[in-house]
Amino acid sequence: MITVLLTLAVLAAVVCWVCASPVRLAAAAGVLLVTHPAPTAALTAVTAVAVTGAAGVLAYRLLRAEGWHLVTVQRPNLVPAPVGGVTA
Protein backbone atom coordinates (compact mmCIF):
# COMPACT_ATOMS: atom_id res chain seq x y z
CA MET A 1 0.00 0.00 0.00
CA ILE A 2 2.86 2.34 0.76
CA THR A 3 4.29 1.62 -2.68
CA VAL A 4 1.00 2.58 -4.31
CA LEU A 5 0.82 5.82 -2.32
CA LEU A 6 4.41 6.71 -3.16
CA THR A 7 3.79 5.95 -6.83
CA LEU A 8 0.71 8.19 -6.84
CA ALA A 9 2.66 10.95 -5.09
CA VAL A 10 5.44 10.76 -7.67
CA LEU A 11 2.91 10.74 -10.50
CA ALA A 12 1.17 13.79 -9.04
CA ALA A 13 4.50 15.59 -8.72
CA VAL A 14 5.39 14.81 -12.35
CA VAL A 15 1.98 16.01 -13.55
CA CYS A 16 2.36 19.24 -11.58
CA TRP A 17 5.85 19.74 -12.98
CA VAL A 18 4.62 19.19 -16.55
CA CYS A 19 1.60 21.48 -16.12
CA ALA A 20 3.71 24.26 -14.60
CA SER A 21 5.19 25.14 -17.99
CA PRO A 22 3.17 25.71 -21.15
CA VAL A 23 6.09 24.42 -23.23
CA ARG A 24 6.31 21.16 -21.26
CA LEU A 25 2.52 20.80 -21.38
CA ALA A 26 2.48 21.30 -25.15
CA ALA A 27 5.31 18.80 -25.57
CA ALA A 28 3.48 16.24 -23.43
CA ALA A 29 0.29 16.80 -25.44
CA GLY A 30 2.23 16.33 -28.67
CA VAL A 31 3.76 13.09 -27.45
CA LEU A 32 0.36 11.87 -26.28
CA LEU A 33 -1.23 12.80 -29.60
CA VAL A 34 1.43 10.93 -31.58
CA THR A 35 1.49 7.83 -29.39
CA HIS A 36 -2.26 7.57 -28.65
CA PRO A 37 -4.22 9.62 -31.22
CA ALA A 38 -7.67 8.04 -30.72
CA PRO A 39 -7.88 8.46 -26.93
CA THR A 40 -6.46 11.98 -27.23
CA ALA A 41 -9.09 12.96 -29.81
CA ALA A 42 -11.84 11.38 -27.72
CA LEU A 43 -10.67 13.14 -24.57
CA THR A 44 -10.47 16.45 -26.44
CA ALA A 45 -14.01 16.02 -27.77
CA VAL A 46 -15.38 15.11 -24.34
CA THR A 47 -13.60 18.07 -22.77
CA ALA A 48 -14.90 20.47 -25.43
CA VAL A 49 -18.48 19.25 -24.93
CA ALA A 50 -18.15 19.48 -21.14
CA VAL A 51 -16.74 23.02 -21.23
CA THR A 52 -19.39 24.16 -23.72
CA GLY A 53 -22.14 22.60 -21.62
CA ALA A 54 -20.81 24.19 -18.44
CA ALA A 55 -20.67 27.60 -20.15
CA GLY A 56 -24.25 27.17 -21.39
CA VAL A 57 -25.49 26.24 -17.92
CA LEU A 58 -23.64 29.19 -16.40
CA ALA A 59 -25.09 31.61 -18.95
CA TYR A 60 -28.60 30.19 -18.50
CA ARG A 61 -28.46 30.45 -14.71
CA LEU A 62 -27.01 33.95 -14.83
CA LEU A 63 -29.64 35.21 -17.26
CA ARG A 64 -32.46 33.50 -15.38
CA ALA A 65 -31.36 34.85 -11.99
CA GLU A 66 -30.51 38.42 -12.96
CA GLY A 67 -32.22 38.95 -16.30
CA TRP A 68 -30.83 40.63 -19.35
CA HIS A 69 -28.71 43.70 -18.83
CA LEU A 70 -27.98 45.91 -21.78
CA VAL A 71 -24.64 47.59 -21.26
CA THR A 72 -23.94 50.74 -23.21
CA VAL A 73 -20.67 52.55 -23.33
CA GLN A 74 -20.86 56.33 -23.30
CA ARG A 75 -17.77 57.78 -24.89
CA PRO A 76 -16.90 61.40 -24.37
CA ASN A 77 -17.17 63.75 -27.32
CA LEU A 78 -13.52 64.21 -28.12
CA VAL A 79 -12.86 67.67 -29.50
CA PRO A 80 -9.41 68.33 -30.91
CA ALA A 81 -7.36 70.55 -28.64
CA PRO A 82 -6.40 73.95 -30.00
CA VAL A 83 -2.88 74.59 -31.20
CA GLY A 84 -0.59 74.64 -28.20
CA GLY A 85 -2.46 71.85 -26.44
CA VAL A 86 -4.07 74.00 -23.75
CA THR A 87 -7.84 73.85 -23.22
CA ALA A 88 -9.79 76.43 -21.28
Secondary structure as a PSIPRED ss2 file (coil, helix, strand):
# PSIPRED VFORMAT (PSIPRED V4.0)

   1 M C   1.000  0.000  0.000
   2 I H   0.000  1.000  0.000
   3 T H   0.000  1.000  0.000
   4 V H   0.000  1.000  0.000
   5 L H   0.000  1.000  0.000
   6 L H   0.000  1.000  0.000
   7 T H   0.000  1.000  0.000
   8 L H   0.000  1.000  0.000
   9 A H   0.000  1.000  0.000
  10 V H   0.000  1.000  0.000
  11 L H   0.000  1.000  0.000
  12 A H   0.000  1.000  0.000
  13 A H   0.000  1.000  0.000
  14 V H   0.000  1.000  0.000
  15 V H   0.000  1.000  0.000
  16 C H   0.000  1.000  0.000
  17 W H   0.000  1.000  0.000
  18 V H   0.000  1.000  0.000
  19 C H   0.000  1.000  0.000
  20 A C   1.000  0.000  0.000
  21 S C   1.000  0.000  0.000
  22 P H   0.000  1.000  0.000
  23 V H   0.000  1.000  0.000
  24 R H   0.000  1.000  0.000
  25 L H   0.000  1.000  0.000
  26 A H   0.000  1.000  0.000
  27 A H   0.000  1.000  0.000
  28 A H   0.000  1.000  0.000
  29 A H   0.000  1.000  0.000
  30 G H   0.000  1.000  0.000
  31 V H   0.000  1.000  0.000
  32 L H   0.000  1.000  0.000
  33 L H   0.000  1.000  0.000
  34 V H   0.000  1.000  0.000
  35 T H   0.000  1.000  0.000
  36 H C   1.000  0.000  0.000
  37 P H   0.000  1.000  0.000
  38 A H   0.000  1.000  0.000
  39 P H   0.000  1.000  0.000
  40 T H   0.000  1.000  0.000
  41 A H   0.000  1.000  0.000
  42 A H   0.000  1.000  0.000
  43 L H   0.000  1.000  0.000
  44 T H   0.000  1.000  0.000
  45 A H   0.000  1.000  0.000
  46 V H   0.000  1.000  0.000
  47 T H   0.000  1.000  0.000
  48 A H   0.000  1.000  0.000
  49 V H   0.000  1.000  0.000
  50 A H   0.000  1.000  0.000
  51 V H   0.000  1.000  0.000
  52 T H   0.000  1.000  0.000
  53 G H   0.000  1.000  0.000
  54 A H   0.000  1.000  0.000
  55 A H   0.000  1.000  0.000
  56 G H   0.000  1.000  0.000
  57 V H   0.000  1.000  0.000
  58 L H   0.000  1.000  0.000
  59 A H   0.000  1.000  0.000
  60 Y H   0.000  1.000  0.000
  61 R H   0.000  1.000  0.000
  62 L H   0.000  1.000  0.000
  63 L H   0.000  1.000  0.000
  64 R H   0.000  1.000  0.000
  65 A H   0.000  1.000  0.000
  66 E H   0.000  1.000  0.000
  67 G C   1.000  0.000  0.000
  68 W C   1.000  0.000  0.000
  69 H C   1.000  0.000  0.000
  70 L C   1.000  0.000  0.000
  71 V C   1.000  0.000  0.000
  72 T C   1.000  0.000  0.000
  73 V C   1.000  0.000  0.000
  74 Q C   1.000  0.000  0.000
  75 R C   1.000  0.000  0.000
  76 P C   1.000  0.000  0.000
  77 N C   1.000  0.000  0.000
  78 L C   1.000  0.000  0.000
  79 V C   1.000  0.000  0.000
  80 P C   1.000  0.000  0.000
  81 A C   1.000  0.000  0.000
  82 P C   1.000  0.000  0.000
  83 V C   1.000  0.000  0.000
  84 G C   1.000  0.000  0.000
  85 G C   1.000  0.000  0.000
  86 V C   1.000  0.000  0.000
  87 T C   1.000  0.000  0.000
  88 A C   1.000  0.000  0.000
